[in-house]
Amino acid sequence: PPRRRNVRRLVLTALLAALTAVGPLSTDMYLPSLPDIAHEFHASTPQVQLTLSAFLIGFAVGQIVYGPVSDRYGRKPVLLAAVGLFCAASLACTLSTSIEMLIAARAAQALGGSGAVVLTRAIVRDLYSGVRAGRELSLIGSVMALAPVLAPIGGGALQTVFGWQAIFVVLVAAGAIAMTITWTLLPETLAKPTMNGAPVSMLRSYRIVLSSRVYLAYLGLGSFSYAGLFAWLSGASFVLQNLYGLTPFVFGVVFAIGAVGYMVGTTIAA
């Protein structure tokens, strides 16, 4: 019936939007805990900041791979594997006994999380076109913009009450719920598999992209812009908590204000 189809469509949209929030949540939710992590592991500030750098490296590598692989093997199995890796790595973050273990677990967490972010967009393009696709992608973008506002506040509250491990427990639970819903409700959306996932085909495609001077110019602009943003992300918690004495929860609120500024700037730029 039409009503049932509308409900399933609404649930699917909510699932895709939630999956896109994996990246911002994994990045911003644990920022209030960085000074406490440094204290617990007797680690230096640069060592703790490596947990963020390792995440970014894993996220970048994953984005390059997941799209072509899902073109060959299907969206759903690759997405389930990615979310499963995210859950396992988040659990490893919770159980970390050293800063080195946490850095490695964060890299693996990013490899899984990047699959969720990339494949949700591919699924939208499989299912919709034209205005409808634009509407779905806009909704996903709204969730990604809202997550950095809410994540540090929630992370600050969890850090204050339970400690930094609780943040990764919440991420494990969120990933497990998303995996269950994906397994149950998400259909395979790829109409016809291709051979894009073959290593030779992938390398040929990326060689074409990297030979474009226009693409490289945009890549450089984006890279330097985000370099400034992530310099703020990695240093803000130490400066505002250790130097200015903010509590983890208050830091989360202050960080959220900065995220609102990011949203306003994006809106003005649009």
N, C-alpha and C positions, 0 to 999 in steps of 0.2 A: 504493500500500500504506500501511497505518497507520503503519508505521515511517518511511517517507519523509515522510509528512505531518507527523509529530512533529518530524523534523529540520528541515523547512522552517519550521515554527512556531517552533522554538527559534532558528533563524537570524533570523527576522523580529523576534522579541522582542529579540534582541541588537542588531539594527540600530536599532530604535526607541529602545532604551536608550542606545546610543552617540550617536544624533542629539540626544538631550536634553542630552548632556554638552557640546554645542558652546558653549552660553552660558557656563557656569561655567569651562570651559577657556579660552575667549577672554578672560574677565575676569581670572581669577586666575593664569594661567600666566605672564603677562608682568610681573606686579607686582614680582618681584625685579629686573627690568631697568630700572625707572623712573629711578633715579639715573644709571645708565649712559647711558640715552637722553638725559637732560637734559645730561649732560656732552658727549656726541657732537654734539648739535645746538646746543650753547651756549644752551639754553633755560632759562627760569625754572621753578621748581617749579609755579606755577599753569598755565603753558603745557603742561607734561607731564601734569598732572592732567586737562587738557582732553581728552586721548586717552581717558580713562575716561568723562568726561562725554559726549563725542561718541558713544561706544559705547552708553551708556544711552539717549540720545535716539533714535538709530537703532533700537535694540532696541524701544523703546516704540512708535515709529511703525510698525514692521514688524508688531508683534503686532496692531495695530488693523486692518491691511489684509489679512493673509494668510488669515484664516479665511473671510471672505465671498468673497474671490476664489477660493479653493479650492472653495467650495460651488458656484461657477458653472462653473469650468473643470476641476475634478478635483484630487485630492490629488497624484497622482504628477507631472504636469507642473509644477505649482507648486512642489512640493518640489525637483524637479531644478533648476528655475530658481533657487530660493533657495540651494541648496547650491553651484551654479555661481557665483553672485554672491559667496558666502562665500569660495570658493577664489580667485577673481580679486582680491577685496579684500585677502585675506591675503597674496597675492603682492605687491600694491601696498604693503602695510605693510613687507614685506621689502626692497623696492627704494626705500623712501622716502629722500629726500635732504634733507628739512627737516622741522621739527616740524609745520608747517602741512600738508604732504602726509600725514604720518602721522595727524594728526587727521582729515582728510577720509577717508582709507582706513579708519580705525577705524569711522567712521560707516557707511560702505558695508558693512564686514564685519558690523556688527551688523544691518543690514537683511537680509542673507542669513542670518545665524545665527538670527535670531528666527523665520524661516520654519520652520527645522528643529524648533525647540522647540514651536511652535504646532501644526504639522501632525502631529507624532507623536501628540499627544493626540487630534486629530481622527480619525486613522487607528485608534487604539485604540477609540474610540467607534463607528466604522464597523464594526469587525470583531467586537467583543465587547459583551456587556451583563451586567448584574447582577454576581455575584461574580467572574466571570472578568475583566470589565473592571476591577473594583477591584483584582484581583491584578496585572494588567498595569501599571496606573497606580502601584501601590505599588512595583513593581520599578523603574519609571522614576524615581520619587521617590528611591529608594535610590541609584541611580546619580548623580542630581543632588546628593545629599548627600555622596557619596563623592568626586566630582570636585574640590570645593574643598580637600579634604585632600591629594589626590595632585598636583593641578596646580601649586601653588607649589613643591613639592619638585622636580618634574620641570623646571619653569621655572628654578629656581635652579641645578640641575645643568647645564642647557643654557647658561645665561648664563655660568657659570664656565668651561666648556670651550670653547664656540663663540662666545659673544656673543649679543646680544638678537635678531639677525636669525634665528638658528636656531630660535627659538620659533615664529616665523610660518611658517618652512619646514615644521616639523612639522605645524602647523595646515593648511597647504595639502595636505600628503600625506594627513592624516586625512580632510579634506574630499573629496579625489579618490577615496579608497577607499570612503567612504560613498556618493558619487555613483555609482560603478561598481556597488556592491552594490544600490543602490536601482533603478538602471536594469535590472539583470539579474533580481532576485528579487522586488521589490515589485510586487504587482498593484495595479490601480486599485481602491480600496476604496469610492469614492463610488457608491452605488447609483443615485441620481437627481439630476442637476444641478438647481440652483435659480437664481433670479435675484438672490440675495442679494448678488452681487458688483457689481451696478449701483450707481453712486455715489449715486443718489437713495435706493435701498433701504438702503444702508449708513448714510447720514446719518439716515434715519428711525429705524433701529434704535438708533443711538447716542443720538439725542435721547430715546428712551424710557428707555434705561438711565440717562442723566445726569439725568433728572427724578426718579429715585428717591432720596429722602433717606437711606434705609437703605443703599443702595449707596454713596452719597457718604460716609457715615460710615465704612464699612469701607475705602473707598478712602483716606480721610484717615489712618486708623490705619496702614494698610499703608505709605503713602507716608512718613510720619514715621519709622516703624520702619526702613524701608530707607534713609532719608536718613542715619540714624546709622550703619548698617552700611557704607554706601559712603563716608562721611566717614573711617571707619577704613581701608577698602580703599585710598583714594587717598592717605592720609597715612602709613600704616604703614611702607612701604618707605623713605621719606625719614627718618623718625624713627629707625627701628631700624638702618638702614645708615649714614646720615650722622652721626647723633648718638651712637648707641651702638656703632657700629663693627662691626656684624654683616656677615658675608660674604653674598652672594646666596643661597648654598645654606643657610646656617644660618638666614637670614631665612625661606626657604621652609619649613623645619622648624618654626620658631616660629609662622609663619602657619598651618601645618597644625594645630598645637595649638589655636589659636583656632577653626579650623573644626570640630574635634572638639567643642569647647564649644558651638558652634552646633548641632551634631547632638544633643548631650545635651539642650540647652534645647528643641529641637523635640520630642524624645521625651517630655520631662516635660510639655510643653504638650499633647501629644496625649492 
